Amino acid sequence: MPHLILECSDNIDIKAAVMPFFAQAHSLLERLLPTQLSSCKSRFICHNMFYLGSGQVNNAFVHLTLKILAGRSDATKEYVGRELLSLMKKLFQQDNRALNLEFSIEIIETSSPYFKG
């Protein structure tokens, strides 16, 4: 079930690293949640309209939303979040050092019924 939604501002150059990020993130989730690799689903959204802080053109963001089924401990969620954040910084920060780049992760447990078919 895990869904990864990766978002960024369009002034950052991360497109080449998105698929490697998803591959490594899926592997990480398989090990740490745990979950089945085949149940992981990811998508990428690049925003061309955004306003960060004071509006300076060198402000940029990468945000990851992780949606999971309820039931994992807070410690597990915190550890998974820290590992994903570390992976994001490793893959996305290197080519974007000139930017004021902000990283964030939101982990959401689905509280309503989840259907798939």
Chimera marker file (.cmm) of the C-alpha trace (Angstrom):
<marker_set name="trace">
<marker id="1" x="0.000" y="0.000" z="0.000" r="1" g="1" b="0" radius="0.5"/>
<marker id="2" x="2.717" y="2.535" z="0.598" r="1" g="1" b="0" radius="0.5"/>
<marker id="3" x="2.274" y="5.546" z="-1.656" r="1" g="1" b="0" radius="0.5"/>
<marker id="4" x="5.143" y="7.971" z="-2.188" r="1" g="1" b="0" radius="0.5"/>
<marker id="5" x="4.329" y="11.386" z="-3.613" r="1" g="1" b="0" radius="0.5"/>
<marker id="6" x="7.483" y="13.350" z="-4.364" r="1" g="1" b="0" radius="0.5"/>
<marker id="7" x="7.023" y="17.060" z="-5.053" r="1" g="1" b="0" radius="0.5"/>
<marker id="8" x="9.523" y="19.780" z="-5.888" r="1" g="1" b="0" radius="0.5"/>
<marker id="9" x="9.769" y="23.337" z="-7.119" r="1" g="1" b="0" radius="0.5"/>
<marker id="10" x="10.655" y="23.558" z="-10.810" r="1" g="1" b="0" radius="0.5"/>
<marker id="11" x="13.823" y="25.575" z="-10.153" r="1" g="1" b="0" radius="0.5"/>
<marker id="12" x="15.583" y="22.452" z="-8.920" r="1" g="1" b="0" radius="0.5"/>
<marker id="13" x="17.213" y="19.885" z="-11.170" r="1" g="1" b="0" radius="0.5"/>
<marker id="14" x="16.308" y="16.473" z="-9.762" r="1" g="1" b="0" radius="0.5"/>
<marker id="15" x="14.477" y="14.725" z="-12.596" r="1" g="1" b="0" radius="0.5"/>
<marker id="16" x="17.402" y="12.412" z="-13.411" r="1" g="1" b="0" radius="0.5"/>
<marker id="17" x="17.507" y="11.231" z="-9.789" r="1" g="1" b="0" radius="0.5"/>
<marker id="18" x="13.764" y="10.640" z="-9.306" r="1" g="1" b="0" radius="0.5"/>
<marker id="19" x="13.622" y="7.039" z="-10.554" r="1" g="1" b="0" radius="0.5"/>
<marker id="20" x="16.757" y="5.996" z="-8.632" r="1" g="1" b="0" radius="0.5"/>
<marker id="21" x="15.211" y="7.630" z="-5.547" r="1" g="1" b="0" radius="0.5"/>
<marker id="22" x="11.979" y="5.673" z="-5.985" r="1" g="1" b="0" radius="0.5"/>
<marker id="23" x="13.869" y="2.391" z="-6.487" r="1" g="1" b="0" radius="0.5"/>
<marker id="24" x="15.917" y="2.921" z="-3.326" r="1" g="1" b="0" radius="0.5"/>
<marker id="25" x="12.918" y="4.203" z="-1.348" r="1" g="1" b="0" radius="0.5"/>
<marker id="26" x="10.827" y="1.151" z="-2.303" r="1" g="1" b="0" radius="0.5"/>
<marker id="27" x="13.649" y="-1.143" z="-1.170" r="1" g="1" b="0" radius="0.5"/>
<marker id="28" x="13.954" y="0.805" z="2.077" r="1" g="1" b="0" radius="0.5"/>
<marker id="29" x="10.202" y="0.564" z="2.738" r="1" g="1" b="0" radius="0.5"/>
<marker id="30" x="10.195" y="-3.158" z="1.959" r="1" g="1" b="0" radius="0.5"/>
<marker id="31" x="12.850" y="-3.694" z="4.644" r="1" g="1" b="0" radius="0.5"/>
<marker id="32" x="11.812" y="-1.202" z="7.301" r="1" g="1" b="0" radius="0.5"/>
<marker id="33" x="8.001" y="-1.038" z="7.369" r="1" g="1" b="0" radius="0.5"/>
<marker id="34" x="7.955" y="-3.954" z="6.293" r="1" g="1" b="0" radius="0.5"/>
<marker id="35" x="5.848" y="-4.194" z="3.144" r="1" g="1" b="0" radius="0.5"/>
<marker id="36" x="5.796" y="-6.060" z="-0.136" r="1" g="1" b="0" radius="0.5"/>
<marker id="37" x="7.845" y="-4.372" z="-2.838" r="1" g="1" b="0" radius="0.5"/>
<marker id="38" x="5.046" y="-4.974" z="-5.357" r="1" g="1" b="0" radius="0.5"/>
<marker id="39" x="2.635" y="-2.888" z="-3.259" r="1" g="1" b="0" radius="0.5"/>
<marker id="40" x="4.757" y="0.305" z="-3.344" r="1" g="1" b="0" radius="0.5"/>
<marker id="41" x="3.477" y="3.052" z="-5.653" r="1" g="1" b="0" radius="0.5"/>
<marker id="42" x="5.250" y="6.317" z="-6.390" r="1" g="1" b="0" radius="0.5"/>
<marker id="43" x="4.646" y="9.479" z="-8.373" r="1" g="1" b="0" radius="0.5"/>
<marker id="44" x="6.441" y="12.742" z="-9.007" r="1" g="1" b="0" radius="0.5"/>
<marker id="45" x="4.988" y="16.254" z="-9.271" r="1" g="1" b="0" radius="0.5"/>
<marker id="46" x="7.035" y="19.307" z="-10.234" r="1" g="1" b="0" radius="0.5"/>
<marker id="47" x="5.406" y="22.635" z="-9.328" r="1" g="1" b="0" radius="0.5"/>
<marker id="48" x="5.966" y="25.618" z="-11.605" r="1" g="1" b="0" radius="0.5"/>
<marker id="49" x="3.893" y="27.948" z="-9.418" r="1" g="1" b="0" radius="0.5"/>
<marker id="50" x="5.203" y="28.217" z="-5.875" r="1" g="1" b="0" radius="0.5"/>
<marker id="51" x="6.241" y="30.870" z="-3.374" r="1" g="1" b="0" radius="0.5"/>
<marker id="52" x="8.760" y="30.090" z="-0.640" r="1" g="1" b="0" radius="0.5"/>
<marker id="53" x="9.741" y="32.313" z="2.267" r="1" g="1" b="0" radius="0.5"/>
<marker id="54" x="10.386" y="35.846" z="1.043" r="1" g="1" b="0" radius="0.5"/>
<marker id="55" x="10.020" y="34.829" z="-2.607" r="1" g="1" b="0" radius="0.5"/>
<marker id="56" x="13.711" y="34.771" z="-3.510" r="1" g="1" b="0" radius="0.5"/>
<marker id="57" x="14.329" y="32.907" z="-6.774" r="1" g="1" b="0" radius="0.5"/>
<marker id="58" x="16.969" y="30.667" z="-5.214" r="1" g="1" b="0" radius="0.5"/>
<marker id="59" x="14.493" y="29.216" z="-2.687" r="1" g="1" b="0" radius="0.5"/>
<marker id="60" x="13.571" y="25.636" z="-3.595" r="1" g="1" b="0" radius="0.5"/>
<marker id="61" x="11.859" y="22.646" z="-2.010" r="1" g="1" b="0" radius="0.5"/>
<marker id="62" x="11.614" y="18.890" z="-2.170" r="1" g="1" b="0" radius="0.5"/>
<marker id="63" x="8.702" y="17.399" z="-0.232" r="1" g="1" b="0" radius="0.5"/>
<marker id="64" x="7.828" y="13.740" z="0.179" r="1" g="1" b="0" radius="0.5"/>
<marker id="65" x="4.467" y="12.456" z="1.345" r="1" g="1" b="0" radius="0.5"/>
<marker id="66" x="4.423" y="8.831" z="2.471" r="1" g="1" b="0" radius="0.5"/>
<marker id="67" x="0.995" y="7.267" z="2.896" r="1" g="1" b="0" radius="0.5"/>
<marker id="68" x="0.889" y="3.986" z="4.803" r="1" g="1" b="0" radius="0.5"/>
<marker id="69" x="-1.704" y="1.780" z="6.434" r="1" g="1" b="0" radius="0.5"/>
<marker id="70" x="-2.134" y="2.351" z="10.163" r="1" g="1" b="0" radius="0.5"/>
<marker id="71" x="-0.444" y="0.120" z="12.696" r="1" g="1" b="0" radius="0.5"/>
<marker id="72" x="3.273" y="0.939" z="12.628" r="1" g="1" b="0" radius="0.5"/>
<marker id="73" x="4.870" y="2.170" z="15.825" r="1" g="1" b="0" radius="0.5"/>
<marker id="74" x="5.922" y="5.796" z="16.176" r="1" g="1" b="0" radius="0.5"/>
<marker id="75" x="9.531" y="4.609" z="16.405" r="1" g="1" b="0" radius="0.5"/>
<marker id="76" x="9.213" y="2.770" z="13.078" r="1" g="1" b="0" radius="0.5"/>
<marker id="77" x="7.640" y="5.781" z="11.381" r="1" g="1" b="0" radius="0.5"/>
<marker id="78" x="10.325" y="8.091" z="12.757" r="1" g="1" b="0" radius="0.5"/>
<marker id="79" x="13.125" y="5.773" z="11.625" r="1" g="1" b="0" radius="0.5"/>
<marker id="80" x="11.623" y="5.371" z="8.145" r="1" g="1" b="0" radius="0.5"/>
<marker id="81" x="11.202" y="9.152" z="7.892" r="1" g="1" b="0" radius="0.5"/>
<marker id="82" x="14.813" y="9.803" z="8.870" r="1" g="1" b="0" radius="0.5"/>
<marker id="83" x="16.097" y="7.219" z="6.385" r="1" g="1" b="0" radius="0.5"/>
<marker id="84" x="13.981" y="8.670" z="3.557" r="1" g="1" b="0" radius="0.5"/>
<marker id="85" x="15.151" y="12.198" z="4.406" r="1" g="1" b="0" radius="0.5"/>
<marker id="86" x="18.760" y="11.051" z="4.314" r="1" g="1" b="0" radius="0.5"/>
<marker id="87" x="18.182" y="9.417" z="0.923" r="1" g="1" b="0" radius="0.5"/>
<marker id="88" x="16.523" y="12.577" z="-0.434" r="1" g="1" b="0" radius="0.5"/>
<marker id="89" x="19.448" y="14.739" z="0.641" r="1" g="1" b="0" radius="0.5"/>
<marker id="90" x="21.976" y="12.288" z="-0.776" r="1" g="1" b="0" radius="0.5"/>
<marker id="91" x="20.349" y="12.116" z="-4.214" r="1" g="1" b="0" radius="0.5"/>
<marker id="92" x="18.938" y="15.628" z="-4.671" r="1" g="1" b="0" radius="0.5"/>
<marker id="93" x="21.193" y="18.096" z="-2.874" r="1" g="1" b="0" radius="0.5"/>
<marker id="94" x="24.457" y="17.543" z="-4.736" r="1" g="1" b="0" radius="0.5"/>
<marker id="95" x="23.499" y="19.167" z="-8.055" r="1" g="1" b="0" radius="0.5"/>
<marker id="96" x="21.576" y="21.996" z="-6.410" r="1" g="1" b="0" radius="0.5"/>
<marker id="97" x="24.071" y="23.561" z="-4.008" r="1" g="1" b="0" radius="0.5"/>
<marker id="98" x="23.418" y="27.092" z="-5.309" r="1" g="1" b="0" radius="0.5"/>
<marker id="99" x="19.822" y="26.919" z="-4.061" r="1" g="1" b="0" radius="0.5"/>
<marker id="100" x="18.383" y="27.464" z="-0.611" r="1" g="1" b="0" radius="0.5"/>
<marker id="101" x="16.919" y="23.966" z="-0.673" r="1" g="1" b="0" radius="0.5"/>
<marker id="102" x="14.385" y="22.840" z="1.925" r="1" g="1" b="0" radius="0.5"/>
<marker id="103" x="13.550" y="19.155" z="2.447" r="1" g="1" b="0" radius="0.5"/>
<marker id="104" x="10.465" y="17.864" z="4.228" r="1" g="1" b="0" radius="0.5"/>
<marker id="105" x="8.625" y="14.591" z="4.745" r="1" g="1" b="0" radius="0.5"/>
<marker id="106" x="5.062" y="13.997" z="5.855" r="1" g="1" b="0" radius="0.5"/>
<marker id="107" x="3.982" y="10.512" z="6.905" r="1" g="1" b="0" radius="0.5"/>
<marker id="108" x="0.238" y="9.942" z="6.767" r="1" g="1" b="0" radius="0.5"/>
<marker id="109" x="-1.537" y="6.882" z="8.095" r="1" g="1" b="0" radius="0.5"/>
<marker id="110" x="-4.719" y="6.119" z="6.232" r="1" g="1" b="0" radius="0.5"/>
<marker id="111" x="-7.556" y="6.123" z="8.723" r="1" g="1" b="0" radius="0.5"/>
<marker id="112" x="-10.392" y="5.375" z="6.342" r="1" g="1" b="0" radius="0.5"/>
<marker id="113" x="-10.908" y="2.136" z="4.427" r="1" g="1" b="0" radius="0.5"/>
<marker id="114" x="-8.454" y="1.627" z="1.598" r="1" g="1" b="0" radius="0.5"/>
<marker id="115" x="-9.640" y="-0.095" z="-1.564" r="1" g="1" b="0" radius="0.5"/>
<marker id="116" x="-7.695" y="-1.499" z="-4.466" r="1" g="1" b="0" radius="0.5"/>
<marker id="117" x="-8.568" y="-3.809" z="-7.273" r="1" g="1" b="0" radius="0.5"/>
<link id1="1" id2="2" r="1" g="1" b="0" radius="0.2"/>
<link id1="2" id2="3" r="1" g="1" b="0" radius="0.2"/>
<link id1="3" id2="4" r="1" g="1" b="0" radius="0.2"/>
<link id1="4" id2="5" r="1" g="1" b="0" radius="0.2"/>
<link id1="5" id2="6" r="1" g="1" b="0" radius="0.2"/>
<link id1="6" id2="7" r="1" g="1" b="0" radius="0.2"/>
<link id1="7" id2="8" r="1" g="1" b="0" radius="0.2"/>
<link id1="8" id2="9" r="1" g="1" b="0" radius="0.2"/>
<link id1="9" id2="10" r="1" g="1" b="0" radius="0.2"/>
<link id1="10" id2="11" r="1" g="1" b="0" radius="0.2"/>
<link id1="11" id2="12" r="1" g="1" b="0" radius="0.2"/>
<link id1="12" id2="13" r="1" g="1" b="0" radius="0.2"/>
<link id1="13" id2="14" r="1" g="1" b="0" radius="0.2"/>
<link id1="14" id2="15" r="1" g="1" b="0" radius="0.2"/>
<link id1="15" id2="16" r="1" g="1" b="0" radius="0.2"/>
<link id1="16" id2="17" r="1" g="1" b="0" radius="0.2"/>
<link id1="17" id2="18" r="1" g="1" b="0" radius="0.2"/>
<link id1="18" id2="19" r="1" g="1" b="0" radius="0.2"/>
<link id1="19" id2="20" r="1" g="1" b="0" radius="0.2"/>
<link id1="20" id2="21" r="1" g="1" b="0" radius="0.2"/>
<link id1="21" id2="22" r="1" g="1" b="0" radius="0.2"/>
<link id1="22" id2="23" r="1" g="1" b="0" radius="0.2"/>
<link id1="23" id2="24" r="1" g="1" b="0" radius="0.2"/>
<link id1="24" id2="25" r="1" g="1" b="0" radius="0.2"/>
<link id1="25" id2="26" r="1" g="1" b="0" radius="0.2"/>
<link id1="26" id2="27" r="1" g="1" b="0" radius="0.2"/>
<link id1="27" id2="28" r="1" g="1" b="0" radius="0.2"/>
<link id1="28" id2="29" r="1" g="1" b="0" radius="0.2"/>
<link id1="29" id2="30" r="1" g="1" b="0" radius="0.2"/>
<link id1="30" id2="31" r="1" g="1" b="0" radius="0.2"/>
<link id1="31" id2="32" r="1" g="1" b="0" radius="0.2"/>
<link id1="32" id2="33" r="1" g="1" b="0" radius="0.2"/>
<link id1="33" id2="34" r="1" g="1" b="0" radius="0.2"/>
<link id1="34" id2="35" r="1" g="1" b="0" radius="0.2"/>
<link id1="35" id2="36" r="1" g="1" b="0" radius="0.2"/>
<link id1="36" id2="37" r="1" g="1" b="0" radius="0.2"/>
<link id1="37" id2="38" r="1" g="1" b="0" radius="0.2"/>
<link id1="38" id2="39" r="1" g="1" b="0" radius="0.2"/>
<link id1="39" id2="40" r="1" g="1" b="0" radius="0.2"/>
<link id1="40" id2="41" r="1" g="1" b="0" radius="0.2"/>
<link id1="41" id2="42" r="1" g="1" b="0" radius="0.2"/>
<link id1="42" id2="43" r="1" g="1" b="0" radius="0.2"/>
<link id1="43" id2="44" r="1" g="1" b="0" radius="0.2"/>
<link id1="44" id2="45" r="1" g="1" b="0" radius="0.2"/>
<link id1="45" id2="46" r="1" g="1" b="0" radius="0.2"/>
<link id1="46" id2="47" r="1" g="1" b="0" radius="0.2"/>
<link id1="47" id2="48" r="1" g="1" b="0" radius="0.2"/>
<link id1="48" id2="49" r="1" g="1" b="0" radius="0.2"/>
<link id1="49" id2="50" r="1" g="1" b="0" radius="0.2"/>
<link id1="50" id2="51" r="1" g="1" b="0" radius="0.2"/>
<link id1="51" id2="52" r="1" g="1" b="0" radius="0.2"/>
<link id1="52" id2="53" r="1" g="1" b="0" radius="0.2"/>
<link id1="53" id2="54" r="1" g="1" b="0" radius="0.2"/>
<link id1="54" id2="55" r="1" g="1" b="0" radius="0.2"/>
<link id1="55" id2="56" r="1" g="1" b="0" radius="0.2"/>
<link id1="56" id2="57" r="1" g="1" b="0" radius="0.2"/>
<link id1="57" id2="58" r="1" g="1" b="0" radius="0.2"/>
<link id1="58" id2="59" r="1" g="1" b="0" radius="0.2"/>
<link id1="59" id2="60" r="1" g="1" b="0" radius="0.2"/>
<link id1="60" id2="61" r="1" g="1" b="0" radius="0.2"/>
<link id1="61" id2="62" r="1" g="1" b="0" radius="0.2"/>
<link id1="62" id2="63" r="1" g="1" b="0" radius="0.2"/>
<link id1="63" id2="64" r="1" g="1" b="0" radius="0.2"/>
<link id1="64" id2="65" r="1" g="1" b="0" radius="0.2"/>
<link id1="65" id2="66" r="1" g="1" b="0" radius="0.2"/>
<link id1="66" id2="67" r="1" g="1" b="0" radius="0.2"/>
<link id1="67" id2="68" r="1" g="1" b="0" radius="0.2"/>
<link id1="68" id2="69" r="1" g="1" b="0" radius="0.2"/>
<link id1="69" id2="70" r="1" g="1" b="0" radius="0.2"/>
<link id1="70" id2="71" r="1" g="1" b="0" radius="0.2"/>
<link id1="71" id2="72" r="1" g="1" b="0" radius="0.2"/>
<link id1="72" id2="73" r="1" g="1" b="0" radius="0.2"/>
<link id1="73" id2="74" r="1" g="1" b="0" radius="0.2"/>
<link id1="74" id2="75" r="1" g="1" b="0" radius="0.2"/>
<link id1="75" id2="76" r="1" g="1" b="0" radius="0.2"/>
<link id1="76" id2="77" r="1" g="1" b="0" radius="0.2"/>
<link id1="77" id2="78" r="1" g="1" b="0" radius="0.2"/>
<link id1="78" id2="79" r="1" g="1" b="0" radius="0.2"/>
<link id1="79" id2="80" r="1" g="1" b="0" radius="0.2"/>
<link id1="80" id2="81" r="1" g="1" b="0" radius="0.2"/>
<link id1="81" id2="82" r="1" g="1" b="0" radius="0.2"/>
<link id1="82" id2="83" r="1" g="1" b="0" radius="0.2"/>
<link id1="83" id2="84" r="1" g="1" b="0" radius="0.2"/>
<link id1="84" id2="85" r="1" g="1" b="0" radius="0.2"/>
<link id1="85" id2="86" r="1" g="1" b="0" radius="0.2"/>
<link id1="86" id2="87" r="1" g="1" b="0" radius="0.2"/>
<link id1="87" id2="88" r="1" g="1" b="0" radius="0.2"/>
<link id1="88" id2="89" r="1" g="1" b="0" radius="0.2"/>
<link id1="89" id2="90" r="1" g="1" b="0" radius="0.2"/>
<link id1="90" id2="91" r="1" g="1" b="0" radius="0.2"/>
<link id1="91" id2="92" r="1" g="1" b="0" radius="0.2"/>
<link id1="92" id2="93" r="1" g="1" b="0" radius="0.2"/>
<link id1="93" id2="94" r="1" g="1" b="0" radius="0.2"/>
<link id1="94" id2="95" r="1" g="1" b="0" radius="0.2"/>
<link id1="95" id2="96" r="1" g="1" b="0" radius="0.2"/>
<link id1="96" id2="97" r="1" g="1" b="0" radius="0.2"/>
<link id1="97" id2="98" r="1" g="1" b="0" radius="0.2"/>
<link id1="98" id2="99" r="1" g="1" b="0" radius="0.2"/>
<link id1="99" id2="100" r="1" g="1" b="0" radius="0.2"/>
<link id1="100" id2="101" r="1" g="1" b="0" radius="0.2"/>
<link id1="101" id2="102" r="1" g="1" b="0" radius="0.2"/>
<link id1="102" id2="103" r="1" g="1" b="0" radius="0.2"/>
<link id1="103" id2="104" r="1" g="1" b="0" radius="0.2"/>
<link id1="104" id2="105" r="1" g="1" b="0" radius="0.2"/>
<link id1="105" id2="106" r="1" g="1" b="0" radius="0.2"/>
<link id1="106" id2="107" r="1" g="1" b="0" radius="0.2"/>
<link id1="107" id2="108" r="1" g="1" b="0" radius="0.2"/>
<link id1="108" id2="109" r="1" g="1" b="0" radius="0.2"/>
<link id1="109" id2="110" r="1" g="1" b="0" radius="0.2"/>
<link id1="110" id2="111" r="1" g="1" b="0" radius="0.2"/>
<link id1="111" id2="112" r="1" g="1" b="0" radius="0.2"/>
<link id1="112" id2="113" r="1" g="1" b="0" radius="0.2"/>
<link id1="113" id2="114" r="1" g="1" b="0" radius="0.2"/>
<link id1="114" id2="115" r="1" g="1" b="0" radius="0.2"/>
<link id1="115" id2="116" r="1" g="1" b="0" radius="0.2"/>
<link id1="116" id2="117" r="1" g="1" b="0" radius="0.2"/>
</marker_set>
